[in-house]
Amino acid sequence: MKLVSKNLAKDGSGTMKLLPDEAADLWHAYNIIAPGDIVKASTFRRITKEDDKNGDRSAQGSSVSQRIALVLAVRVQKTDYDATASALHCAGPVAEESPHVRLGAFHTLDLGLHRAFSITKTPDSPWDSIAKQTVIDACDPASRAEIGAVVLQPGLANVCLVSEHMTLLRQKVELAIPGKRAAGSAMAHDKALNRFYELTGMAMARHLDYEKLRAIVIASPGCFAGSRLLESLLARAAQDAGSSSETAASSKALLRARPKFLVVSCASGHIHALNEALRAPEVRARLADTRSARETAALEAFFKALGGSMGTDESKAWYGPKQVVAAIERGAVKTLLISDRLFRSNDVSERKKYVALVEQVRAQGGEVLIFSSLHESGRQLEQFTGIAAVLLYPMPELEDISDEEDE
C-alpha cells in the first residue's frame, strides 16, 4: 500500500488517499472503511442520454445508453471484500456533485489493485488509533507474505501463502490414491502417489516465490508425506536444473531455497491443521520476529492458561466481551487478543467501544494483538467470541459476571 496524500484535522476527520499494491492492501481498506465514510475512486457507469442530434424531430424522445469512465464519491452504506478476486466493493449514494450522476443516486465502487482511492471520515466516525495504525502497517514494506505452506496427506494437498494478516489458499490438489492391499494394486498405488507429488510440486512452483519467501513449511501427519514431497521436489529440481527447459530457472531457485524448507508434523492434510504446523518449535524459531509468529504464540499461551496446563491457573485466561471488559477495568490484562472483525461493526459506537478498550490496555502497559479474521489463528479466536485475554493474576470472580446477569 502507498499513502499518496493525507489531510487530517485535530478532531480525526479528514481524507487519506491510498494506492493498493496487493490483495492484503484491500483487506486493510476493508477494515478501515466504515458506514458513513466517503470513498472516492474512478469507476464506470452506464449513462442514458436523450438523442436529439441534428434537431431531427422524428428521433427526439429516443435515448442512447453508453458506459463511461468517471470519478465518483459515495457515502458508504455497505462493503464487501472478495479475497478470491482481490476486489473490494463499496456501495452507497453518490455524495458529491457529478455532471453525469445526480446526488443521492446509488452506486457501487469496485476498488482494485493499482487504482488509487480516497477515504474521508467525519468527526462522528473519525480516523481513530486503530484505523491510523492499519494504514501504517499496510504501508510498511516488511508487511508482506513471508511463509509458503503446504499441508498434505496422501491424495490431498493445500498450497497456501501466509502473510502478516491473512492465510490465502492458492490451490488445492486432490487425487484418488488406490489402496496397496488389493492384489496387483501396489504398483498402481505407487504410480498415483508419485503423480500426486508431481502435481503438488507444480502447484507450489506456480504459487510460491522461493526467492522471496522466508520459509516454506511442509506439514503432514507424522511428516511422512511431507518428507516424500520434499524428496520428490529436490530430485526433480536437480534433474531439471541442468537442462535447457523453461523449468530450469524455477528448479535452480528451488535448490537455492533448500535451507528455507521445514518439514513438520500435523494432524491431517486439511487446511485447518495449518495453525498446528505454524506452532511447531522449529517454525516459530525461524519466524520469531514476525507478527504471525507472535500471534500464534499468544494464542497458544491463551489455550494453555484456559486449560490450566503446565501449572497455570485457568482463571488467568478469559474470553467474551463481559469478562474481558471487567478485567480491563481492573487493570489486570497482560495480553489482549482481539479480532479485527469487531472493528468493522455497522454500529459506530460499537467500533468506538473496542478502540477504547485497545487504547486502555496499551495505556495500562498491556500487550494488544489484533488478529486478522482471514488468518488461521484469527479464525480460531473467532470461535472464542473474537476477544480474549491472558491476565496478570487469577480472577476467578469473573465467573460470577455471567451468572449474575443470567439470574
Rosetta blueprint (number, residue, H / E / L):
1 M L
2 K E
3 L E
4 V E
5 S E
6 K E
7 N E
8 L E
9 A L
10 K L
11 D L
12 G L
13 S L
14 G E
15 T E
16 M E
17 K E
18 L E
19 L E
20 P L
21 D L
22 E L
23 A H
24 A H
25 D H
26 L H
27 W H
28 H H
29 A H
30 Y H
31 N H
32 I H
33 I L
34 A L
35 P L
36 G L
37 D L
38 I E
39 V E
40 K E
41 A E
42 S E
43 T E
44 F E
45 R E
46 R E
47 I E
48 T E
49 K E
50 E E
51 D L
52 D L
53 K H
54 N H
55 G H
56 D L
57 R L
58 S L
59 A L
60 Q L
61 G L
62 S L
63 S E
64 V E
65 S E
66 Q E
67 R E
68 I E
69 A E
70 L E
71 V E
72 L E
73 A E
74 V E
75 R E
76 V L
77 Q L
78 K E
79 T E
80 D E
81 Y E
82 D E
83 A L
84 T L
85 A L
86 S L
87 A E
88 L E
89 H E
90 C E
91 A E
92 G E
93 P E
94 V E
95 A L
96 E L
97 E L
98 S L
99 P L
100 H L
101 V L
102 R L
103 L L
104 G L
105 A L
106 F E
107 H E
108 T E
109 L E
110 D E
111 L E
112 G L
113 L L
114 H L
115 R L
116 A L
117 F E
118 S E
119 I E
120 T E
121 K E
122 T L
123 P L
124 D L
125 S L
126 P L
127 W L
128 D L
129 S H
130 I H
131 A H
132 K H
133 Q H
134 T H
135 V H
136 I H
137 D H
138 A H
139 C L
140 D L
141 P L
142 A L
143 S L
144 R L
145 A L
146 E L
147 I E
148 G E
149 A E
150 V E
151 V E
152 L E
153 Q E
154 P L
155 G L
156 L E
157 A E
158 N E
159 V E
160 C E
161 L E
162 V E
163 S L
164 E L
165 H L
166 M E
167 T E
168 L E
169 L E
170 R E
171 Q E
172 K E
173 V E
174 E E
175 L L
176 A L
177 I L
178 P L
179 G L
180 K L
181 R L
182 A L
183 A L
184 G L
185 S L
186 A H
187 M H
188 A H
189 H H
190 D H
191 K H
192 A H
193 L H
194 N H
195 R H
196 F H
197 Y H
198 E H
199 L H
200 T H
201 G H
202 M H
203 A H
204 M H
205 A H
206 R H
207 H H
208 L L
209 D L
210 Y L
211 E L
212 K L
213 L L
214 R L
215 A E
216 I E
217 V E
218 I E
219 A E
220 S E
221 P H
222 G H
223 C H
224 F H
225 A H
226 G H
227 S H
228 R H
229 L H
230 L H
231 E H
232 S H
233 L H
234 L H
235 A H
236 R H
237 A H
238 A H
239 Q H
240 D H
241 A H
242 G L
243 S L
244 S L
245 S L
246 E L
247 T L
248 A H
249 A H
250 S H
251 S H
252 K H
253 A H
254 L H
255 L H
256 R H
257 A L
258 R H
259 P H
260 K H
261 F E
262 L E
263 V E
264 V E
265 S E
266 C L
267 A L
268 S L
269 G L
270 H L
271 I H
272 H H
273 A H
274 L H
275 N H
276 E H
277 A H
278 L H
279 R L
280 A L
281 P H
282 E H
283 V H
284 R H
285 A H
286 R H
287 L L
288 A L
289 D L
290 T L
291 R H
292 S H
293 A H
294 R H
295 E H
296 T H
297 A H
298 A H
299 L H
300 E H
301 A H
302 F H
303 F H
304 K H
305 A H
306 L H
307 G H
308 G L
309 S L
310 M L
311 G L
312 T L
313 D L
314 E H
315 S H
316 K H
317 A E
318 W E
319 Y E
320 G L
321 P H
322 K H
323 Q H
324 V H
325 V H
326 A H
327 A H
328 I H
329 E H
330 R L
331 G L
332 A L
333 V E
334 K E
335 T E
336 L E
337 L E
338 I E
339 S E
340 D H
341 R H
342 L H
343 F H
344 R H
345 S L
346 N L
347 D L
348 V H
349 S H
350 E H
351 R H
352 K H
353 K H
354 Y H
355 V H
356 A H
357 L H
358 V H
359 E H
360 Q H
361 V H
362 R H
363 A H
364 Q L
365 G L
366 G L
367 E E
368 V E
369 L E
370 I E
371 F E
372 S L
373 S L
374 L E
375 H L
376 E H
377 S H
378 G H
379 R H
380 Q H
381 L H
382 E H
383 Q L
384 F L
385 T L
386 G L
387 I E
388 A E
389 A E
390 V E
391 L E
392 L L
393 Y L
394 P L
395 M L
396 P H
397 E H
398 L H
399 E H
400 D H
401 I H
402 S H
403 D H
404 E H
405 E H
406 D H
407 E L
